[in-house]
Amino acid sequence: MEFDLSDEQVMLRDTVRDVLTSAYDVERLRAVTDTDLGWSRDVWRSLAEIGILGLVFSEADGGMGAGPEELSVVMEEVGASLAPEPLLGSVVIPGMLVARTADDATRTEIVEGLSSGERMLAFAHTEAGDRWPHTAVATTAVDGRLTGVKTLVDHGDCADTFVVSAREPDGAIGLYLVAADADGLTRTAYRTHDRRRGAQLDLSGAPGARLGEGDASQVIADVDVATQSALCAEAVGAMTRALEMTTEYLKSRKQFGVPLATFQALSHRAADMFVSAELARSMSTYFTASLADGDYDPITASRAKLQICRSGRHVGQEAVQMHGGIGMTAEYPIGHYVSRLTAISHTLGDADSHLARLSGSVADWEMVTVG
């Protein structure tokens, strides 16, 4: 198995890194995320021009035909820069759902719009009181009319079309395209603690166009797994940068006339942070490789996400502690990394949720070892 990036993946990484690092430092990040939109349309256009928005879609539909490895490369750079552009929420997640369910004409039309940056979608699936993996869909669809409430719609504030899950009279889960300006749809936007955006959708007989036929539960589950992989890669990028910033601070900040890095206890704690970050990277790489082989295994996803949650918490808390008081200020970037890592750890299941899934699957294995 090859763990090093290919030449093409290195070029992809460097190109995305150049775009994002030239666009954001902590001051510009705060300024952009304080706007009503919460992200930069200029950066969005740049991502479209270099093909990032069409990365995961097939070439036949106007995309780049890249796989999970390339998406992970991009998401790691997104995490390292804390770029707020809604690549996952507005393009990748709803785009994958459309690509797997829509007819040829609809799929091509939507993918072309997403790839060019002219269209923005959002997946409306989560409902109040329904914990991950969000299978208790209460929103109903009768004769193409949807009624219900969808909470936690990632970047639903800026979407022009929603992919909405709804339960049909026969009990099946269907996916419907609903225009943002449709009659019977009301959206309420809000901000999250990591300076991102979301929305709640209230549907009262809103018209929707059915995507595909049959029950979409498995499609939703597969896209959930793919999304977990992208989030894990983003978290690895954020952890790696948080660790770099912490070690740089320990080398430059002096106490009693010597750099903090000379204190053995702090060096040991930094080494523990490195171990946690590398454990997270290893699990993320394993998870991505599994997806690349076509294995959308939810158990593999939970293994990776559990480690990401644990490592993110450890790295984030230690980074703030070793930065001291400045680590708690909004003017310094480390707190923003901790906030984003916290948000990722609670997206699509927290550590306890994934541990519960893994515990529930113990009986499926012939042998279980404790390391």
N, C-alpha and C positions, 0 to 999 in steps of 0.2 A: 504494500500500500504506500502511495506517495503522499508525504505530508507537506512537502514544500510547494509553494505556489508555482504554477507554470509561468512562462514568460508573458503570456497573454493576461494572466491574472495579476501579475505584478504591474503591468501597464494599466490595467483597470484600477487597481488600488491606488497607484500614483496619480492617475488622472483625477479620480474622485477626491483624493486627499488634497490635491492642488486647488480644486474648486472650493472645497469646504474650508480649508485653512485660510485661504485668501479672503473668504467672506466673513469669517467669524473669529473674534476674540471675545473675551468676557464682556467688554463694554458694548460691542456691536450685537452680541447675543442678547444681552439685556434690553437693548434698545429695540431690536426686532421683535422679541417676544412680548414686549410691552405694548405693541401696536394692536389694533383691533383684530387684524388678521393673524398675527402671531408667528409669521414666517415671511420669507422674502420671495416675491415673485421673480426677481432677477435671478436668484439662485435656482429657482424652479425652472426657469427657461434654460439656464446653463445645464442643468441635469437632463433636460429634454434634448438639448442639442448634442450632447455626447452619448445619448442613447440609454441613459440609466433608467428613465421612466418606462422604457419598453424592454428592459433587460430580461424579464422572466417569461415574456410572451414569445410564441413561436414565430419564426421568420415568415411563415405563410400568412400570419395575421398582422404582419408589419412590425414585429418585435425583433429582439436580438437572438432569441433562442438559447439563452444562457440557462444554466442549471443552478441547483442549490448552492454549489460551491461559490459561484460568482456572486450570488445574492449575499452570501455570508461575508465575502470580501468587502462588498459595498457597505453592508450594515455595520461592520466593524469600524469603518471610517466614519460613518454617521455617529456611532457611539463615542468615538474618540474626540470628535469635534462638537458634540452635542447639537448638531444641526437640527433645527425644529421643523424642517420641511416634512410634510406628511406622506413620505414615500410608502410606508407600509399601509397606513390607514386609508389613504385616498387612491392608491394605485395597486399595490401588490395583492392585498387581501381581497378586495372586491373584484379586482381583475382576474385573479385565479378562479374565483367562484363563477364569474361570467364565462371564462375560457372553458370551464369544465361542464357547463350546463346549457349555454345559449346555442341557438342555431347559427349556421355559418354567417348569415348576413348580419345578425345582431352582434355576434362575437367580433367580427371584423370591424364593424363601425365603432364599437366601444373601445376595442384595443387600440385602434388608430388614434382615437381621441385621447386616450390615456397616455399613449407613447409620445404624443406631440405636446402634452401638457395643457391641451385645450379643454379636457374634461376632467372632472374630479368626482369620484364615487365615494361611498362609505358603506360599510356593512353594518346594518342594524339588526342585532341578534340578541344581545343581553337584555334581560328584563328584571324588574325589581323582585328581590327575594329569591332569584334563581342563581345559585352559586355555580362556579365552573364545575363541570364542562358544559353548562348551559343547555341542557336537553329538555327542560320543562317549558317549551314554547307555548305561551298562552295567547299570543296574538293570533287572530283567526283570519282566514281568507275564504270568503263565500262569493262565488260568481265574480272573482276578480276584484273584490272590494275588501280592503284590509282594515281591521279594527284592533287596536291594542296600544300599548305603551312600550317603547324601546328606550332603555337607559344606556348610558355609557357608550354612545356612538362616537367612536374615535374620529375626530375632525369632521363630525357631522355638521359643524357650523358653516363650512365652506363647500360642501358637496352640492353638485347640481343634480345628482341622481343617487338614490339609495338602493342597495340590494337588501331586501327585507325578508327575513324568515317568518313564515306563518304556518299555522296548523290548519289543514283542510278538513272538510267534513268527514272524510274517511280516516282521519287520524294521521295522514302522511304530512311530512314537513316539506313545504314548497318554498322556492326562492322567487321573489318578485322584484321587478324593476319599478321603482316609484319615483316620479319626478319631484324635485324639491319644492316646486310651486304647485303641486297637485292639490285639488280641492280636498278638504278633509284631513290635511296634514299640517301640523303645527310643530315647529321645532324651537327648543329653548337652548341657547348656547351657554356654555360655562367654561371657566378656566380651571386647570388642574394645578396641583402644587408644584409640578415640574415644568410649569410655564407653557404647557401644551393646551389644546382646545378639544372640546367635546360638545355633545348636544344630546338632548332628550327629544324623542319623537313621540308625538301624540297622534295616533291615526284613528280617524272616525269615518269609516267607509271610503278611505282613499283608494283611488283606482291604481291597480298594478298590473304589469305584464308578466306572465309566468315565464320563468326560465327553465326550459327543458321539461322533461316528463318524469314521473315517478318520485319516490321519496329522496330528498336531498340530504338526508342525515349523514350518510357516509361521506359525501362531498364536503360537507361542513366540517366533519371530524378530520378529514385529510388536510384541509386547509388550516385547521387549528394546529395540527402538527407542524406543517410548513411554517406557520407564523411563529410557533415556539422556537424553531431553529433560527429564524431571523432575529428574534428578540435575544436569544442567547448570544449570537454573534455581536449584536449591538452592545450588550452588557460587557462582553469581553473587551471590546474597544474602549468602553468607558472605564473599566477597571484598570486596564493597561495604562491609560493616560493618567488616572488618579494615582497609580503607583509611581509613575514617572515624576509627576508633580511633587509627590511626597518626598521621594529620594532627592530631588533637586533642592527642595526646601531644607532638608536635613543637612545637605552639604553647604548651603549658603548661610543659613541662620546660625548665629553664634550665641552661646550662653557661657558665662564665665570665661570669655575670651577665646573659646574654641568652638568649632562647628558642632552642631548637634549630632552629626553623623559619627563623631568620635565616642559618643556614649554607647557602651556595649548593649545596654538594655534596649535602646531605640533601634540599634542596628539589628538586633534579634527580632524585634517586632516588625521591622521592614522586611526582613527575610521571610517571616511568616506570611506577610501580605503577598509576597512574590509567590510563595507556594500555593496560596489560595487562588491567585490569579491564574497560575499555570494549571491547576486542577480544573478551573472553569474552562480554560482554553482547550484542554484535552477532551473534556466532555462535549464541548461545542463542536470540535473537529470530528469526533466520533459520530455525533448526531448528524452532522451535515453529510458525512460519508454514507451513513445509513440511508438518508433521503436520496442521495445521488444514485444509490443502487435500487431505488424504487420502493424502499421499505418504510412505509408511513406508520411505524409502530408507536402507539401511544405510550407504551412502557418505556421505550427508549427516550421518548420526549420527556417523560416524567423524571427519568434518571438524570438527564442533562439539566432540566430546569431546577431540580432540587439542588444540584451542586451550584448552579448559577445563583440561586437565591442565597445559599449559605456563603458562598465566596463574596458576592456583592455586599452582603451585610458586613462581613468581616473587613473587607478592604475599605468600604466606605466609612465605617466607624473608626478604624485605625487612622485613616487619612485625616479625618477631622481632629482626632485627638492629638496627632503629632504636629498638626499645623497650629494647635492652640487656639486662642481667641479669634485669630484672623480667619480660621476655617469655618467659623459660624456666620461670617458676614456675606451679604449678597454681592458685595463688590469684588470678592475673591472667588475664583471659579470652582474650588473644590466642593463647596456646598451644593453647587448646581449638579455636579457629577453624582453626589450622594443622593440627591433628590431624584434624579433620573433612574439610578440603580434601584431605588426603593419602588418607584413606579413600575419598572419592569418586573420586579419580584412579585408584584401584586396583579400583574396582567396575565390573564388566562391561567389562573391558579397560583396561589402562593406556595411556600415551602410545605406547609401543613397539608394542603390539598394534594400535592404531588406525592408526599410521603404516604398519605392515606391510600392513594391509588396503588403505589408500590406494595404497601402492606397487604392490600386486598388481593394482590396477584401472587403472593408467596406460595399459595397452595398449587399454583400452576407449574411450579418448578420441582424437579426431582431432587435437587440439592441446592441449599442456600448456605453461603459462607459469610462470615462476619469478618471484615478486615479492619 
